[in-house]
Amino acid sequence: MLRISEIFYSLQGETRTSGLPTVFIRLTGCPLRCTWCDTEYAFKGGSLMSLEDIVAQVDEFNPGYVTVTGGEPLAQKACQQLMSMLADKGYEVSLETSGAFALDDVDSRVVKVMDLKPPASGESHRNLYENISLLDNKDQIKFVIADRGDYDWSVSKLIEFGLSERVSDVLFSPVSGQLSPELLAGWILEDRLSVRFQIQLHRIIWGDKPGV
């Protein structure tokens, strides 16, 4: 059983598959409290569902892509089994994770989209840097950046760990309402970084609300 906040069909708003129709499975609960979190409604509540019922609901949409997100999905142990079941069905499965939980047991078929939390998130002390060695060239690392200090920190980690050579994409995103997308884009271009700039496509289309 897993406690599920919502399951919905939408366009992927971020990552390498941005714009592609995707089923999202949002698990309830997260031990982190990032200052800019936009899914606080998933911290509690939700409904208990069997893994079989979750997969059956996904099947109704007949998607190519499935994203398991939260909250922090790895906070519920059965998440690992769910992702394997989805991969067995032939879906391209991605996991959106904070980077605060070990990735050792994640199915090798799953695309890991892992955050590294900059200082302004208030949770940079939760980064498990040993997870970086568990990422490969299909995985992605995301930095959500609130200010120049966060940007400089992120660039330092990009260089320190050779992230552009390790994963398929390094994602730099501005915190909505705190950092101008134009300003972040300018810094990236000025420094000629090998990263993918992204903004939250779903929020541009539908605004800041659950289920889209």
Order of alpha helices (4+ residues) and beta strands (2+ residues): beta-beta-beta-alpha-beta-alpha-beta-beta-beta-alpha-alpha-beta-alpha-beta-alpha
